[in-house]
Every structure is written in C-alpha cells, then in structure tokens.
C-alpha cells in the first residue's frame, strides 16, 4: 500500500518548530517563568531550555508585560 502524503494545510500550516515553540512558551508561563521547573516538566536540560528561550526572544520581562499591573511581582 502506498503511503499518503499529508499537505501542510491539513496540519493547520504549522511547522514542528512552531509547535515546539508554542508548547515550550506555554509550559514556561504555566510554571510562572521558573525555568528549572519548566525544564523538569518538559523533560529537557535546563541549559537546553535556556538556549531555546533565548532563540525565541523570551524573557521574564516579556512575561510580565503580558500581565495586568496588579499581577506583576514587586
């Protein structure tokens, strides 16, 4: 039997890298920006997570910008 090819549009046009980025950023935010905890949840080394976050342009301050003023730690 011949394997069927899957069109990119059938997968909502997302690339693996895009899905990985979204998942990592969601986990980091759910962990309150705690990179060590997020790395444990993702089952990757903390340094690997650090490098991926740097590649994505993520920073703790970018997470704080998305919060309401009363949610930002003082």
Backbone as XML, in Angstrom:
<?xml version="1.0"?>
<chain id="A" units="angstrom">
  <residue number="1" name="UNK">
    <atom name="N" x="0.843" y="-1.173" z="0.000"/>
    <atom name="CA" x="0.000" y="0.000" z="0.000"/>
    <atom name="C" x="0.892" y="1.241" z="0.000"/>
  </residue>
  <residue number="2" name="UNK">
    <atom name="N" x="0.567" y="2.219" z="-0.807"/>
    <atom name="CA" x="1.346" y="3.440" z="-0.920"/>
    <atom name="C" x="0.948" y="4.419" z="0.183"/>
  </residue>
  <residue number="3" name="UNK">
    <atom name="N" x="1.938" y="5.014" z="0.829"/>
    <atom name="CA" x="1.675" y="5.985" z="1.898"/>
    <atom name="C" x="1.087" y="7.257" z="1.302"/>
  </residue>
  <residue number="4" name="UNK">
    <atom name="N" x="0.121" y="7.814" z="1.991"/>
    <atom name="CA" x="-0.488" y="9.055" z="1.540"/>
    <atom name="C" x="0.346" y="10.227" z="2.040"/>
  </residue>
  <residue number="5" name="UNK">
    <atom name="N" x="0.492" y="11.251" z="1.202"/>
    <atom name="CA" x="1.199" y="12.441" z="1.656"/>
    <atom name="C" x="0.200" y="13.369" z="2.333"/>
  </residue>
  <residue number="6" name="UNK">
    <atom name="N" x="0.677" y="14.057" z="3.325"/>
    <atom name="CA" x="-0.176" y="14.984" z="4.077"/>
    <atom name="C" x="0.213" y="16.392" z="3.677"/>
  </residue>
  <residue number="7" name="UNK">
    <atom name="N" x="-0.750" y="17.164" z="3.263"/>
    <atom name="CA" x="-0.449" y="18.531" z="2.867"/>
    <atom name="C" x="-0.238" y="19.393" z="4.109"/>
  </residue>
  <residue number="8" name="UNK">
    <atom name="N" x="0.548" y="20.435" z="3.943"/>
    <atom name="CA" x="0.824" y="21.344" z="5.061"/>
    <atom name="C" x="-0.465" y="21.983" z="5.572"/>
  </residue>
  <residue number="9" name="UNK">
    <atom name="N" x="-1.392" y="22.265" z="4.667"/>
    <atom name="CA" x="-2.633" y="22.898" z="5.096"/>
    <atom name="C" x="-3.490" y="21.960" z="5.942"/>
  </residue>
  <residue number="10" name="UNK">
    <atom name="N" x="-3.295" y="20.661" z="5.777"/>
    <atom name="CA" x="-4.056" y="19.702" z="6.586"/>
    <atom name="C" x="-3.607" y="19.718" z="8.034"/>
  </residue>
  <residue number="11" name="UNK">
    <atom name="N" x="-2.432" y="20.281" z="8.286"/>
    <atom name="CA" x="-1.904" y="20.339" z="9.643"/>
    <atom name="C" x="-1.927" y="21.785" z="10.118"/>
  </residue>
  <residue number="12" name="UNK">
    <atom name="N" x="-2.864" y="22.548" z="9.648"/>
    <atom name="CA" x="-3.033" y="23.954" z="10.012"/>
    <atom name="C" x="-1.836" y="24.809" z="9.647"/>
  </residue>
  <residue number="13" name="UNK">
    <atom name="N" x="-1.002" y="24.330" z="8.751"/>
    <atom name="CA" x="0.129" y="25.119" z="8.306"/>
    <atom name="C" x="1.233" y="25.308" z="9.331"/>
  </residue>
  <residue number="14" name="UNK">
    <atom name="N" x="1.199" y="24.573" z="10.427"/>
    <atom name="CA" x="2.214" y="24.738" z="11.459"/>
    <atom name="C" x="3.384" y="23.804" z="11.222"/>
  </residue>
  <residue number="15" name="UNK">
    <atom name="N" x="4.561" y="24.331" z="11.438"/>
    <atom name="CA" x="5.763" y="23.523" z="11.350"/>
    <atom name="C" x="6.071" y="22.981" z="12.744"/>
  </residue>
  <residue number="16" name="UNK">
    <atom name="N" x="6.856" y="21.926" z="12.794"/>
    <atom name="CA" x="7.225" y="21.329" z="14.070"/>
    <atom name="C" x="7.874" y="22.359" z="14.982"/>
  </residue>
  <residue number="17" name="UNK">
    <atom name="N" x="8.748" y="23.179" z="14.433"/>
    <atom name="CA" x="9.418" y="24.204" z="15.239"/>
    <atom name="C" x="8.414" y="25.177" z="15.852"/>
  </residue>
  <residue number="18" name="UNK">
    <atom name="N" x="7.380" y="25.546" z="15.090"/>
    <atom name="CA" x="6.352" y="26.455" z="15.596"/>
    <atom name="C" x="5.580" y="25.812" z="16.743"/>
  </residue>
  <residue number="19" name="UNK">
    <atom name="N" x="5.256" y="24.525" z="16.593"/>
    <atom name="CA" x="4.515" y="23.824" z="17.642"/>
    <atom name="C" x="5.379" y="23.656" z="18.889"/>
  </residue>
  <residue number="20" name="UNK">
    <atom name="N" x="6.675" y="23.360" z="18.697"/>
    <atom name="CA" x="7.588" y="23.230" z="19.831"/>
    <atom name="C" x="7.680" y="24.557" z="20.582"/>
  </residue>
  <residue number="21" name="UNK">
    <atom name="N" x="7.837" y="25.648" z="19.841"/>
    <atom name="CA" x="7.940" y="26.980" z="20.458"/>
    <atom name="C" x="6.693" y="27.287" z="21.282"/>
  </residue>
  <residue number="22" name="UNK">
    <atom name="N" x="5.529" y="27.072" z="20.703"/>
    <atom name="CA" x="4.278" y="27.359" z="21.411"/>
    <atom name="C" x="4.159" y="26.521" z="22.673"/>
  </residue>
  <residue number="23" name="UNK">
    <atom name="N" x="4.518" y="25.252" z="22.594"/>
    <atom name="CA" x="4.419" y="24.358" z="23.753"/>
    <atom name="C" x="5.391" y="24.783" z="24.854"/>
  </residue>
  <residue number="24" name="UNK">
    <atom name="N" x="6.628" y="25.064" z="24.484"/>
    <atom name="CA" x="7.629" y="25.465" z="25.470"/>
    <atom name="C" x="7.215" y="26.762" z="26.153"/>
  </residue>
  <residue number="25" name="UNK">
    <atom name="N" x="6.798" y="27.750" z="25.386"/>
    <atom name="CA" x="6.402" y="29.028" z="25.976"/>
    <atom name="C" x="5.192" y="28.882" z="26.890"/>
  </residue>
  <residue number="26" name="UNK">
    <atom name="N" x="4.252" y="28.019" z="26.494"/>
    <atom name="CA" x="3.071" y="27.787" z="27.342"/>
    <atom name="C" x="3.479" y="27.150" z="28.669"/>
  </residue>
  <residue number="27" name="UNK">
    <atom name="N" x="4.362" y="26.158" z="28.609"/>
    <atom name="CA" x="4.808" y="25.486" z="29.838"/>
    <atom name="C" x="5.570" y="26.455" z="30.735"/>
  </residue>
  <residue number="28" name="UNK">
    <atom name="N" x="6.454" y="27.263" z="30.163"/>
    <atom name="CA" x="7.219" y="28.222" z="30.961"/>
    <atom name="C" x="6.274" y="29.201" z="31.650"/>
  </residue>
  <residue number="29" name="UNK">
    <atom name="N" x="5.288" y="29.685" z="30.938"/>
    <atom name="CA" x="4.343" y="30.624" z="31.536"/>
    <atom name="C" x="3.495" y="29.953" z="32.610"/>
  </residue>
  <residue number="30" name="UNK">
    <atom name="N" x="3.099" y="28.687" z="32.385"/>
    <atom name="CA" x="2.331" y="27.964" z="33.395"/>
    <atom name="C" x="3.163" y="27.702" z="34.647"/>
  </residue>
  <residue number="31" name="UNK">
    <atom name="N" x="4.492" y="27.677" z="34.485"/>
    <atom name="CA" x="5.406" y="27.487" z="35.619"/>
    <atom name="C" x="5.810" y="28.829" z="36.223"/>
  </residue>
  <residue number="32" name="UNK">
    <atom name="N" x="5.120" y="29.885" z="35.850"/>
    <atom name="CA" x="5.387" y="31.204" z="36.406"/>
    <atom name="C" x="6.749" y="31.757" z="36.034"/>
  </residue>
  <residue number="33" name="UNK">
    <atom name="N" x="7.309" y="31.289" z="34.921"/>
    <atom name="CA" x="8.607" y="31.759" z="34.480"/>
    <atom name="C" x="9.769" y="31.003" z="35.109"/>
  </residue>
  <residue number="34" name="UNK">
    <atom name="N" x="9.469" y="30.029" z="35.964"/>
    <atom name="CA" x="10.515" y="29.242" z="36.618"/>
    <atom name="C" x="11.088" y="28.258" z="35.605"/>
  </residue>
  <residue number="35" name="UNK">
    <atom name="N" x="12.261" y="28.580" z="35.087"/>
    <atom name="CA" x="12.847" y="27.791" z="34.015"/>
    <atom name="C" x="13.269" y="26.398" z="34.474"/>
  </residue>
  <residue number="36" name="UNK">
    <atom name="N" x="13.741" y="26.275" z="35.701"/>
    <atom name="CA" x="14.140" y="24.953" z="36.201"/>
    <atom name="C" x="12.937" y="24.028" z="36.281"/>
  </residue>
  <residue number="37" name="UNK">
    <atom name="N" x="11.828" y="24.548" z="36.790"/>
    <atom name="CA" x="10.609" y="23.738" z="36.889"/>
    <atom name="C" x="10.085" y="23.393" z="35.496"/>
  </residue>
  <residue number="38" name="UNK">
    <atom name="N" x="10.092" y="24.373" z="34.594"/>
    <atom name="CA" x="9.615" y="24.137" z="33.227"/>
    <atom name="C" x="10.474" y="23.084" z="32.530"/>
  </residue>
  <residue number="39" name="UNK">
    <atom name="N" x="11.790" y="23.140" z="32.738"/>
    <atom name="CA" x="12.678" y="22.145" z="32.134"/>
    <atom name="C" x="12.348" y="20.748" z="32.652"/>
  </residue>
  <residue number="40" name="UNK">
    <atom name="N" x="12.044" y="20.649" z="33.952"/>
    <atom name="CA" x="11.651" y="19.356" z="34.524"/>
    <atom name="C" x="10.355" y="18.856" z="33.887"/>
  </residue>
  <residue number="41" name="UNK">
    <atom name="N" x="9.369" y="19.748" z="33.753"/>
    <atom name="CA" x="8.086" y="19.381" z="33.156"/>
    <atom name="C" x="8.282" y="18.935" z="31.707"/>
  </residue>
  <residue number="42" name="UNK">
    <atom name="N" x="9.132" y="19.641" z="30.987"/>
    <atom name="CA" x="9.380" y="19.332" z="29.578"/>
    <atom name="C" x="10.340" y="18.161" z="29.395"/>
  </residue>
  <residue number="43" name="UNK">
    <atom name="N" x="10.970" y="17.744" z="30.483"/>
    <atom name="CA" x="11.955" y="16.650" z="30.466"/>
    <atom name="C" x="13.124" y="16.970" z="29.541"/>
  </residue>
  <residue number="44" name="UNK">
    <atom name="N" x="13.610" y="18.232" z="29.651"/>
    <atom name="CA" x="14.810" y="18.635" z="28.927"/>
    <atom name="C" x="15.759" y="19.302" z="29.912"/>
  </residue>
  <residue number="45" name="UNK">
    <atom name="N" x="17.023" y="19.385" z="29.544"/>
    <atom name="CA" x="18.012" y="20.024" z="30.392"/>
    <atom name="C" x="17.709" y="21.519" z="30.513"/>
  </residue>
  <residue number="46" name="UNK">
    <atom name="N" x="17.968" y="22.081" z="31.680"/>
    <atom name="CA" x="17.699" y="23.493" z="31.921"/>
    <atom name="C" x="18.476" y="24.387" z="30.955"/>
  </residue>
  <residue number="47" name="UNK">
    <atom name="N" x="19.704" y="24.031" z="30.641"/>
    <atom name="CA" x="20.519" y="24.825" z="29.712"/>
    <atom name="C" x="19.918" y="24.771" z="28.301"/>
  </residue>
  <residue number="48" name="UNK">
    <atom name="N" x="19.406" y="23.617" z="27.904"/>
    <atom name="CA" x="18.738" y="23.492" z="26.601"/>
    <atom name="C" x="17.527" y="24.414" z="26.554"/>
  </residue>
  <residue number="49" name="UNK">
    <atom name="N" x="16.745" y="24.418" z="27.629"/>
    <atom name="CA" x="15.577" y="25.305" z="27.684"/>
    <atom name="C" x="16.020" y="26.760" z="27.605"/>
  </residue>
  <residue number="50" name="UNK">
    <atom name="N" x="17.058" y="27.111" z="28.347"/>
    <atom name="CA" x="17.572" y="28.482" z="28.327"/>
    <atom name="C" x="17.918" y="28.905" z="26.896"/>
  </residue>
  <residue number="51" name="UNK">
    <atom name="N" x="18.618" y="28.038" z="26.165"/>
    <atom name="CA" x="19.010" y="28.363" z="24.787"/>
    <atom name="C" x="17.798" y="28.494" z="23.868"/>
  </residue>
  <residue number="52" name="UNK">
    <atom name="N" x="16.807" y="27.633" z="24.050"/>
    <atom name="CA" x="15.596" y="27.721" z="23.225"/>
    <atom name="C" x="14.845" y="29.024" z="23.516"/>
  </residue>
  <residue number="53" name="UNK">
    <atom name="N" x="14.738" y="29.387" z="24.788"/>
    <atom name="CA" x="14.047" y="30.623" z="25.148"/>
    <atom name="C" x="14.780" y="31.843" z="24.583"/>
  </residue>
  <residue number="54" name="UNK">
    <atom name="N" x="16.096" y="31.801" z="24.622"/>
    <atom name="CA" x="16.886" y="32.896" z="24.053"/>
    <atom name="C" x="16.626" y="32.992" z="22.547"/>
  </residue>
  <residue number="55" name="UNK">
    <atom name="N" x="16.584" y="31.836" z="21.878"/>
    <atom name="CA" x="16.311" y="31.787" z="20.436"/>
    <atom name="C" x="14.932" y="32.372" z="20.123"/>
  </residue>
  <residue number="56" name="UNK">
    <atom name="N" x="13.950" y="32.109" z="20.999"/>
    <atom name="CA" x="12.583" y="32.593" z="20.786"/>
    <atom name="C" x="12.398" y="34.045" z="21.216"/>
  </residue>
  <residue number="57" name="UNK">
    <atom name="N" x="13.426" y="34.626" z="21.854"/>
    <atom name="CA" x="13.310" y="36.012" z="22.297"/>
    <atom name="C" x="12.502" y="36.173" z="23.562"/>
  </residue>
  <residue number="58" name="UNK">
    <atom name="N" x="12.342" y="35.092" z="24.328"/>
    <atom name="CA" x="11.558" y="35.140" z="25.558"/>
    <atom name="C" x="12.419" y="35.674" z="26.693"/>
  </residue>
  <residue number="59" name="UNK">
    <atom name="N" x="11.803" y="36.448" z="27.555"/>
    <atom name="CA" x="12.467" y="36.879" z="28.782"/>
    <atom name="C" x="11.401" y="36.999" z="29.860"/>
  </residue>
  <residue number="60" name="UNK">
    <atom name="N" x="11.841" y="36.985" z="31.096"/>
    <atom name="CA" x="10.892" y="37.124" z="32.210"/>
    <atom name="C" x="10.136" y="38.446" z="32.078"/>
  </residue>
  <residue number="61" name="UNK">
    <atom name="N" x="10.810" y="39.484" z="31.607"/>
    <atom name="CA" x="10.142" y="40.786" z="31.457"/>
    <atom name="C" x="9.065" y="40.731" z="30.376"/>
  </residue>
  <residue number="62" name="UNK">
    <atom name="N" x="9.260" y="39.897" z="29.351"/>
    <atom name="CA" x="8.212" y="39.780" z="28.324"/>
    <atom name="C" x="6.981" y="39.108" z="28.905"/>
  </residue>
  <residue number="63" name="UNK">
    <atom name="N" x="7.186" y="38.213" z="29.869"/>
    <atom name="CA" x="6.062" y="37.561" z="30.531"/>
    <atom name="C" x="5.327" y="38.576" z="31.402"/>
  </residue>
  <residue number="64" name="UNK">
    <atom name="N" x="6.068" y="39.464" z="32.087"/>
    <atom name="CA" x="5.456" y="40.474" z="32.948"/>
    <atom name="C" x="4.660" y="41.492" z="32.148"/>
  </residue>
  <residue number="65" name="UNK">
    <atom name="N" x="5.096" y="41.793" z="30.916"/>
    <atom name="CA" x="4.358" y="42.752" z="30.080"/>
    <atom name="C" x="2.965" y="42.249" z="29.744"/>
  </residue>
  <residue number="66" name="UNK">
    <atom name="N" x="2.795" y="40.909" z="29.691"/>
    <atom name="CA" x="1.507" y="40.333" z="29.335"/>
    <atom name="C" x="0.531" y="40.309" z="30.510"/>
  </residue>
  <residue number="67" name="UNK">
    <atom name="N" x="1.024" y="40.591" z="31.730"/>
    <atom name="CA" x="0.176" y="40.537" z="32.909"/>
    <atom name="C" x="-0.442" y="41.893" z="33.172"/>
  </residue>
  <residue number="68" name="UNK">
    <atom name="N" x="-1.509" y="41.872" z="33.951"/>
    <atom name="CA" x="-2.108" y="43.115" z="34.409"/>
    <atom name="C" x="-1.166" y="43.715" z="35.459"/>
  </residue>
  <residue number="69" name="UNK">
    <atom name="N" x="-1.168" y="45.018" z="35.616"/>
    <atom name="CA" x="-0.241" y="45.665" z="36.558"/>
    <atom name="C" x="-0.290" y="45.080" z="37.972"/>
  </residue>
  <residue number="70" name="UNK">
    <atom name="N" x="-1.456" y="44.674" z="38.462"/>
    <atom name="CA" x="-1.550" y="44.150" z="39.817"/>
    <atom name="C" x="-1.049" y="42.707" z="39.930"/>
  </residue>
  <residue number="71" name="UNK">
    <atom name="N" x="-0.746" y="42.044" z="38.800"/>
    <atom name="CA" x="-0.235" y="40.667" z="38.823"/>
    <atom name="C" x="1.287" y="40.618" z="38.793"/>
  </residue>
  <residue number="72" name="UNK">
    <atom name="N" x="1.941" y="41.720" z="38.448"/>
    <atom name="CA" x="3.393" y="41.750" z="38.339"/>
    <atom name="C" x="3.995" y="41.762" z="39.736"/>
  </residue>
  <residue number="73" name="UNK">
    <atom name="N" x="4.968" y="40.871" z="39.958"/>
    <atom name="CA" x="5.635" y="40.818" z="41.268"/>
    <atom name="C" x="6.387" y="42.100" z="41.519"/>
  </residue>
  <residue number="74" name="UNK">
    <atom name="N" x="6.342" y="42.554" z="42.724"/>
    <atom name="CA" x="7.024" y="43.803" z="43.089"/>
    <atom name="C" x="8.318" y="43.504" z="43.773"/>
  </residue>
</chain>
